[in-house]
Amino acid sequence: MRNVICLVLIFSFTGSMGISQDCDNAFPSMGPKIPGEIQTENEHFGESSPYLYDDWRQGAIYFTNGRVITDLQLRYRSATDKLAYFNRNENYTIIVESNYIKEFTLVDPLTSRIEKFRRLAVQTNYFPHSNSCITQILCEGKVSLYALRIKQKQNSSGSSQSQTQGFSYSKIDLYYLQLPDKNIMRIKPSRKEVLNVLSDRRDELKEFIKKKHLHIRKEADLIKVIDFYNLRFVENKM
């Protein structure tokens, strides 16, 4: 049976850190603390990793109570929808309590590009016991676009139910639009579906897609279409 150790990381306003194993105060009053569990089991990967990125990346966590903690080493485990934090000084990993995460960021070590993630009230069969999932923010505006990054475990034969060794993880991306009425809907990255959902700008979008030779199934092109839609909305408001 997995031994679970409750760890509270206490950060002062000057950035110093203390460690306490008193779990009584870890929930629900967080204050400057990070509630979670130490990862006590060594992870053994097959042919691929269950993480969105294999390396630890610098980032920040935005908690639901408004607290922000920066300059952390983070890694998102997209196979289980969990955020991990690594303390290099003490050499341990803590799985951050999901209910307290509002947003977090990851910095690309090569380009310094900041990627932003947000917990949204979306449901999927990949995480059937959760009513919210961590999604990557691709663009925001009148209409916002999010991507749910999933790593699904499979064995060598392609089955997603195998518990044997020699498994791998396949990557699955699901896309969601948050509309002006704040409703969130899943969309297929297809020209037809995007034009149907954003039908108030159908003609302009069709012309833009044709002129720029865009293929909506490509994520970069899908982002361009949503950005164009939001830009046209702003221009018409001026």
LOTORMI-630327 format. One record per residue (C-alpha): residue in three letters; x, y, z. Coordinates in steps of 0.25 Angstrom, whole numbers. Layout:
DOTOR   gulum       X       Y       Z
DOTOR     ALA       X       Y       Z
...
This chain:
DOTOR   gulum       X       Y       Z
DOTOR     MET       0       0       0
DOTOR     ARG       5      13      -4
DOTOR     ASN      10      22       8
DOTOR     VAL       4      36       7
DOTOR     ILE      11      47      15
DOTOR     CYS       5      60      16
DOTOR     LEU      14      71      13
DOTOR     VAL      12      86      15
DOTOR     LEU      22      96       9
DOTOR     ILE      21     109      16
DOTOR     PHE      26     121       8
DOTOR     SER      29     134      14
DOTOR     PHE      27     147       7
DOTOR     THR      42     149       5
DOTOR     GLY      43     135      -2
DOTOR     SER      49     127      10
DOTOR     MET      43     113      12
DOTOR     GLY      40     104      24
DOTOR     ILE      34      90      25
DOTOR     SER      24      85      34
DOTOR     GLN      18      71      35
DOTOR     ASP       6      76      43
DOTOR     CYS      -6      72      34
DOTOR     ASP     -17      78      42
DOTOR     ASN     -15      92      36
DOTOR     ALA     -12      88      22
DOTOR     PHE     -27      88      18
DOTOR     PRO     -35      96      16
DOTOR     SER     -28     109      20
DOTOR     MET     -16     110      11
DOTOR     GLY     -11     124      12
DOTOR     PRO       4     123       7
DOTOR     LYS       4     108       8
DOTOR     ILE       4      98      -3
DOTOR     PRO      -5      86       1
DOTOR     GLY      -2      72      -6
DOTOR     GLU       5      59      -4
DOTOR     ILE      19      54      -6
DOTOR     GLN      21      45     -17
DOTOR     THR      27      33     -10
DOTOR     GLU      27      23     -21
DOTOR     ASN      38      23     -32
DOTOR     GLU      32      25     -46
DOTOR     HIS      35      15     -57
DOTOR     PHE      32      19     -71
DOTOR     GLY      30      10     -83
DOTOR     GLU      33      15     -97
DOTOR     SER      28      29     -94
DOTOR     SER      25      38     -82
DOTOR     PRO      12      41     -76
DOTOR     TYR      16      56     -74
DOTOR     LEU      12      67     -84
DOTOR     TYR      27      70     -84
DOTOR     ASP      38      61     -79
DOTOR     ASP      46      72     -73
DOTOR     TRP      43      80     -60
DOTOR     ARG      40      95     -64
DOTOR     GLN      40     108     -57
DOTOR     GLY      26     113     -54
DOTOR     ALA      16     119     -44
DOTOR     ILE       3     114     -38
DOTOR     TYR      -9     123     -36
DOTOR     PHE     -18     117     -25
DOTOR     THR     -33     119     -24
DOTOR     ASN     -31     127     -11
DOTOR     GLY     -23     138     -19
DOTOR     ARG      -9     134     -14
DOTOR     VAL       2     133     -25
DOTOR     ILE      15     125     -23
DOTOR     THR      25     127     -34
DOTOR     ASP      39     122     -37
DOTOR     LEU      35     107     -36
DOTOR     GLN      40      95     -43
DOTOR     LEU      27      89     -49
DOTOR     ARG      22      77     -58
DOTOR     TYR       8      74     -62
DOTOR     ARG       5      59     -62
DOTOR     SER      -6      59     -73
DOTOR     ALA      -8      44     -72
DOTOR     THR     -15      47     -58
DOTOR     ASP     -18      62     -59
DOTOR     LYS      -9      65     -47
DOTOR     LEU       2      76     -45
DOTOR     ALA      15      72     -39
DOTOR     TYR      25      81     -32
DOTOR     PHE      40      77     -30
DOTOR     ASN      48      83     -18
DOTOR     ARG      62      82     -23
DOTOR     ASN      68      86      -9
DOTOR     GLU      61      75      -2
DOTOR     ASN      60      65     -14
DOTOR     TYR      45      61     -13
DOTOR     THR      33      63     -22
DOTOR     ILE      19      67     -17
DOTOR     ILE       6      65     -24
DOTOR     VAL      -1      78     -23
DOTOR     GLU     -16      77     -18
DOTOR     SER     -24      79     -30
DOTOR     ASN     -36      86     -23
DOTOR     TYR     -27      98     -20
DOTOR     ILE     -21     100     -33
DOTOR     LYS     -28     112     -42
DOTOR     GLU     -17     113     -52
DOTOR     PHE      -2     111     -54
DOTOR     THR       9     114     -64
DOTOR     LEU      21     107     -70
DOTOR     VAL      32     114     -77
DOTOR     ASP      39     108     -89
DOTOR     PRO      54     107     -86
DOTOR     LEU      58     109    -101
DOTOR     THR      49     120    -105
DOTOR     SER      45     126     -91
DOTOR     ARG      30     126     -96
DOTOR     ILE      20     125     -85
DOTOR     GLU       9     115     -86
DOTOR     LYS      -3     117     -77
DOTOR     PHE     -12     106     -72
DOTOR     ARG     -26     107     -65
DOTOR     ARG     -35      98     -58
DOTOR     LEU     -48      98     -65
DOTOR     ALA     -62      92     -62
DOTOR     VAL     -61      82     -74
DOTOR     GLN     -64      67     -73
DOTOR     THR     -58      56     -81
DOTOR     ASN     -58      41     -81
DOTOR     TYR     -43      41     -79
DOTOR     PHE     -45      46     -65
DOTOR     PRO     -59      41     -62
DOTOR     HIS     -58      44     -47
DOTOR     SER     -55      59     -48
DOTOR     ASN     -64      71     -52
DOTOR     SER     -52      80     -56
DOTOR     CYS     -39      78     -63
DOTOR     ILE     -26      85     -66
DOTOR     THR     -27      92     -80
DOTOR     GLN     -16     100     -87
DOTOR     ILE     -21     114     -91
DOTOR     LEU     -18     116    -106
DOTOR     CYS     -25     129    -108
DOTOR     GLU     -34     138    -100
DOTOR     GLY     -44     149    -104
DOTOR     LYS     -59     149    -107
DOTOR     VAL     -57     135    -111
DOTOR     SER     -46     127    -103
DOTOR     LEU     -40     114    -108
DOTOR     TYR     -34     103     -99
DOTOR     ALA     -28      90    -101
DOTOR     LEU     -29      78     -92
DOTOR     ARG     -15      70     -93
DOTOR     ILE     -17      56     -90
DOTOR     LYS      -7      44     -89
DOTOR     GLN     -14      31     -90
DOTOR     LYS      -7      18     -86
DOTOR     GLN      -6       7     -96
DOTOR     ASN       1      -6     -97
DOTOR     SER       9     -11    -109
DOTOR     SER      -3     -16    -116
DOTOR     GLY     -10      -2    -115
DOTOR     SER     -20      -6    -103
DOTOR     SER     -22       5     -94
DOTOR     GLN     -26      -4     -82
DOTOR     SER     -13     -12     -81
DOTOR     GLN      -6     -13     -67
DOTOR     THR       6     -20     -73
DOTOR     GLN      20     -15     -75
DOTOR     GLY      25     -10     -89
DOTOR     PHE      14       1     -89
DOTOR     SER      14      14     -96
DOTOR     TYR       6      27     -95
DOTOR     SER      -2      33    -107
DOTOR     LYS      -5      48    -108
DOTOR     ILE     -19      52    -110
DOTOR     ASP     -23      67    -111
DOTOR     LEU     -38      72    -108
DOTOR     TYR     -42      86    -112
DOTOR     TYR     -52      95    -105
DOTOR     LEU     -58     108    -108
DOTOR     GLN     -63     118     -97
DOTOR     LEU     -74     126    -103
DOTOR     PRO     -79     140    -100
DOTOR     ASP     -89     134     -91
DOTOR     LYS     -78     127     -83
DOTOR     ASN     -83     113     -87
DOTOR     ILE     -72     104     -91
DOTOR     MET     -74      94    -102
DOTOR     ARG     -65      84    -108
DOTOR     ILE     -62      85    -123
DOTOR     LYS     -55      77    -134
DOTOR     PRO     -44      85    -141
DOTOR     SER     -51      85    -154
DOTOR     ARG     -55      96    -163
DOTOR     LYS     -70      93    -164
DOTOR     GLU     -71      92    -149
DOTOR     VAL     -64     105    -146
DOTOR     LEU     -72     112    -156
DOTOR     ASN     -85     107    -150
DOTOR     VAL     -81     111    -136
DOTOR     LEU     -76     125    -140
DOTOR     SER     -87     127    -151
DOTOR     ASP     -89     142    -148
DOTOR     ARG     -76     144    -155
DOTOR     ARG     -77     132    -165
DOTOR     ASP     -74     140    -178
DOTOR     GLU     -62     147    -172
DOTOR     LEU     -56     135    -166
DOTOR     LYS     -58     127    -179
DOTOR     GLU     -51     138    -187
DOTOR     PHE     -40     139    -176
DOTOR     ILE     -38     124    -177
DOTOR     LYS     -37     123    -192
DOTOR     LYS     -28     135    -193
DOTOR     LYS     -18     130    -183
DOTOR     HIS     -19     116    -187
DOTOR     LEU     -22     111    -173
DOTOR     HIS     -25      96    -169
DOTOR     ILE     -33      96    -157
DOTOR     ARG     -29      82    -153
DOTOR     LYS     -15      89    -150
DOTOR     GLU     -15      95    -136
DOTOR     ALA      -7     107    -140
DOTOR     ASP     -17     110    -151
DOTOR     LEU     -29     108    -142
DOTOR     ILE     -23     119    -133
DOTOR     LYS     -21     128    -144
DOTOR     VAL     -36     127    -148
DOTOR     ILE     -41     130    -133
DOTOR     ASP     -31     141    -132
DOTOR     PHE     -37     147    -145
DOTOR     TYR     -51     146    -140
DOTOR     ASN     -47     153    -127
DOTOR     LEU     -40     164    -134
DOTOR     ARG     -52     166    -144
DOTOR     PHE     -61     167    -131
DOTOR     VAL     -52     178    -125
DOTOR     GLU     -51     186    -138
DOTOR     ASN     -66     186    -139
DOTOR     LYS     -67     191    -125
DOTOR     MET     -58     203    -128
